[in-house]
Amino acid sequence: MENEQRGHYERIEKLLVEIRETLNEGIESQRKVASRSLELQELAIHRQRQFGRVYRVILGALTILAVVVVLIIIYLLNFLFTQYR
């Protein structure tokens, strides 16, 4: 009877150890997933900042180009009006 009880306790202990190991593996796996998720979020933020910089540069260049085109049009219209008066 005592050996039988000891056998049950050993099986219970073995099961508890397996459960603990499985939980630890799950926790470690979750840590890796959370770490990778954080890395991807940081990368996304970095790329958004880069895109924002590029967007501002392009917008600035297009604004300057638009101003130059408008000035050229005004100059040409002024030139045409003074030549053909």
N, C-alpha and C positions, 0 to 999 in steps of 0.2 A: 504494500500500500504506500509505504513511504517512498519507495523507488518510483512508483507510478506518479506520485505527487511531484517528486523532484523532476521527473520527465516533463510534466505539464508546465512547471515553472521554467524549465530550460527552454521549452518551446515558446512560451509567452515572452521570455526574455529575448529570444532570437527574433521573434516577430516585432517586438518593440524596437530592437536595434535596427531591423530592416526598415521599419516605419521612419525612425529618426534619420537614417541615411537617405531614404527617399525624399523626406522633407528637406533635408540639407541640400540635396541635389536640385530640388525644385527652387529653393531660395537662391542658390547660386545661378541657376538658369535665369531666373527672374532678374537678378542683378545685372547679368550680361545683357538681357533685353533692354532694361532700363538705361544702361550705360550707352548702348548702341542708339537707342532712341534719342537720348540727349545729344550724342554726337551728330546725328542727322539733323536735329533741330538747330544746333549751332551752325552747321554747314548751310542750312537753308537761310538762316538770318544773315550769314556772311554774304551769300549770293544775292540776297535781296538788297543789301547795302551796296554791293558792287553794281547791280542793275540800276539802283537809284543814282549813283554817281554818273554812270554812262548816260542815263536818261537826261540828267541835268546838263551834261556837256553837250549832248546832241541838241537839246532844247535851246541852249545858249547859242550854239552855232547856227541853228535855223533862224533864231530871232535876229541875229546879226545879218544873216543872208537876206532875210525879209526886209530889214531896214535898208540895206544896200540896194535891193531891187526897187523899193519904193523911191529912194533918192534918185536912182537912175531914171525911173519913169518921170519923176517930177522934172528933172533936168531936161530930158528929151522933149517933154511937153512944152516946157518953157522955151526951149530952142526952136521948136516947130512954130509956136505962136509968134515969136519975135521974127522969124525968117519969112513967114507968110502973112504978115499983116498988111 
